[in-house]
Amino acid sequence: MRRQLLTSVAMVIVLTLVCGLGYSLVMTGIGELAFGHQANGSVVTKGGKDVGSSLFGQSFTDSKGNPIPKYFQSRPSEAVTSSATDNITVSEASNLGPSNPLLIGFIPGVNSVGLDGSPSKTNPFATPADPFCVPVDTTSTAAPVTSPTPGQKYAKNSDGTYVCDPNTVPERAIAYRQEFGLASDAQVPVDAVTASGSGLDPDISIANADIQAPTVAKARGLSLATVMGLITSNTTGRSLGVLGDPGVNVLTLNIALDNLAQK
């Protein structure tokens, strides 16, 4: 009995050292030697300071949340992120169903409702700019109203139209077209109006970057050819050569633009 007990204790100690300590040290060593940049978070520096990671997307907006014209914009995100020098705090997706009005708005005959909350063949909240408008309430948070009830109060614009929830795909598409000078019926890249599964995608599509290029070039006083060249040099290929689509890393692209301006 004593012998078996000592053997068991010895095995626990040995396996703890081998599997718990030895294995971890070996894997850490291999990671540092073979994949040092990735193992340490793929940190991107600027002027000797850490400004982010090439693996995580971040916003390039002013204090009011408005896009800064001289920077390329990342895709929308459901994640809550801090400033460029801090860590990501939350990774999440919206997990909205394909007919959820918070995603696609109120579509007549699909998910539209009347002022009393009953199914409707038309969208009573439609505006000239957004026929799929989801209205917001009059509270300070301007929460979207997806289940109207009698007596519900809605925020309205000075012209009497409803204020629409800005986070639906139709509203994001409208804002994107206005921001980059597109026609009101122009097609918009899907990654420009939808978030990734993690909410932290660092890349945008080449089509998205190409649309943004003229605005960035104008804001920086650069030629379009120069900006397009930087897009190409910051484009990554498919994973393993076959998975996904090529993408443009927004953080490294914007840093390349800043470095160009400093030369």
N, C-alpha and C positions, 0 to 999 in steps of 0.2 A: 504493500500500500504506500509506504513512504517513498519507495523507489519510483512508483508510478507518479506520485505527486511531484517529486523533484523533476522528473522527466517532463511533465506537463508545464511546470513553471519555466523550465529551461527553454522549451519550445516557444512559449509565449514571448519570452524575452528575445530569443533569436529572430522569430518572425516579426516582432515589433521593430527590431533594429533593421532587418533586411527590407521588409515591405513598407514600414512607416518612415524610416529615415534614409536607408540606403537607396531605395527606389526613387524617392523624392529628390535626393541629391544628384543622382545620375540623370534623371529627366531634366532637372534644372540646369545641370552642366551642359547637356546636349543642346537644350534650348538656347542657352547663352552663347555657345560656340557656333552653332549652325544657324540659329535664327535670332540673333541678339536683338535686332531692331524690333521684330514682332514680339519677342518674349518680354520686352520692356515697355510694351504698350504702343509701339509705332508712334512715339511722340514726335511732333513737329516743332521745331524751334524757329524763332525769328529774333534777330538781334541778341542772340545768346539766351533768350528766355523761352520757356515752354509756352506755346500758344494753343495747343490742342493735340489731337491724335488723328492720323490719317484714316483711322478705323471708325471714327465717330463724326457725325454731322453736327454742325452748329449754325446758329443764325448769324446773319450779317445785317442787323437792323439798328436803327437809332433808339434812343431812350423811350420813344413812343411806340416802338414796334414797327416803324415804317422801314421798308427796304432801303438800303444805302445804294444809290445808283452806280457808284464806282466799283461795287463788288458784285460778283455772281451770287445768286441766291440759291440756297439749298432747297430741297423738297420740303413740303409741309411735314410737321411732326406732331404726334400725339404725346411724345415724351416731354418731360419737364427738364430742361437743361439750364445750367448756370452759365456764367460768363466764360469767355474763351480760355481763361487761365485756371478755371476750377474743374472739378470732376462732374461727370454725368451723374445725376441723382435718380433718375427714373427712366426705365425703358419699358415702353408699352405700345400697344396698338389699340385702335378704336374698337375693333371687334364688332363693327356694325354690320347688320345683315344687308344684302343687296337691295332691298326695298325700303330701308330705313330712311326717313326724310332728313335725318341729320347728315346723311351721306349724299343722297341724290336730290333732295328737295321734295316738294309736293308735286307729284305727277298725276294729272287728271286721269281717272279711271284705274289707277294703280294703287296709290296710297294717299290720295288727296282727301281732305276732310273739310266740311263746311264750318261756319262760325259756331255752330252748336256741337261740333265734334262728330257729326254723323258723316258717313261716306258721301263724297261729292264727285260729280262728273267734271267739275271745273275747280280751279284753284282760286278761291276768293281773295287770296293774298298776292296774286300775281302783280308784278310791276312791269312797266314797259321794258326795262332792262333784264328782268329775271322772271320769266313765266313760272318758274318752279320755286318761287320765294317761300321760305319758312320764316314767319314773323318772329320777332322777339318781344318780350314783355317790357313794361315800363320801369322795372327795377333797375338799380344801379349796375347789376351784373348783366343786364340785357340778355336774359336766358331765352333760348329758343323755345317756342311753343309748338309742340308736336301733337298735343291733344287739346285742341281748343274746347272751351266750355262757355256756356252763356255768361255774359258779364265780364269775360276776360278782357283786360286792357292791353292794347298793343302800341308799341312805339311807332311813330310816324315821322316822315320827313316833312320839310317845310311845304312841299308841293302836295301833301296829302297821301302820298304812297307809303306803303308799309316799309319799315326798316327790316331788312332781311338778315338772317343769321349769316355772318361772313365766312363760316367754316364749312358750308356745304360745297360740293364739287361745282355746281353752277356758279356760285358766288366767287369761288376761287378762280374759276376760268375767266369770269368777267374782270376781276382784278388783275389777273395775269395779262390779259389782252391790253388793258389800259396801261399797265406799267411798261410794257414793251412795245407799244404802238402798233398793235395788230388790229386787223379788221374785226368788227363785232361778231362775225361768223367764222373767224379763222379757227382751224383745228389747233388744239392745245395738247402738248405731250402729256401723257397720263401721269408721269412722275411729277409734273408741275402742280398738280391739283390733288394728289393722293399721297398719303404717308406710307412708309415701308412697314413691314411687319414688326420690326423692332422699334421703329420711330427714330433710329439713330443712323440711318443710311448716309454714308459720307459722299456718295456719288449722285450725279444727275445724268440723264441721258445726253448723248451727243446732240440730239435734236433740241433739247431744252437749252443746252449751252449755246448752240448756234443762234437761237432766237434772242438770247440775252446779250450776245456779243456786241451788237451795234450800240445798245444803251451804255454798256460799260466803256466801250471805246470812246464814245462821245463825252461821257462824264470825266474821263481821264485825259482827253485830248490826244488819244493814240489812233493810229490807223487801224482799220478793221482787220487788215492782213496780219498785223502784229498780234492782235488779240486772238485771232483764229489760230495763229501759230502756237500760242501758249495753250490753247484748248487741246490741240493735237499732242503737245508734249506732256500734258497732264491727263491724257486718256489712258485708262487701263483696259486690258483685254479681258476676254472671258476667263472665268476660273477654270483651271486645268485645260484651257483651250476650247472647251465645249459648253461649259455651264454659264447660263445667264447671257447678258449682252454687255458690250463694251460700255464703260462709264467714265465720267469726268469727275475727278476728285475736287470738290469745291474749295476745300481749305488750302490745298497745295497750289491750286490755280490762283486763288486770291493772293497768296503770299508771293507767288511768282510775279503778279502784277505790281505789288508793293515794292518788291525788289527791283523791278524794272524802272519804277519811278525814282528810286534812290540813286540810280547810276548816273 
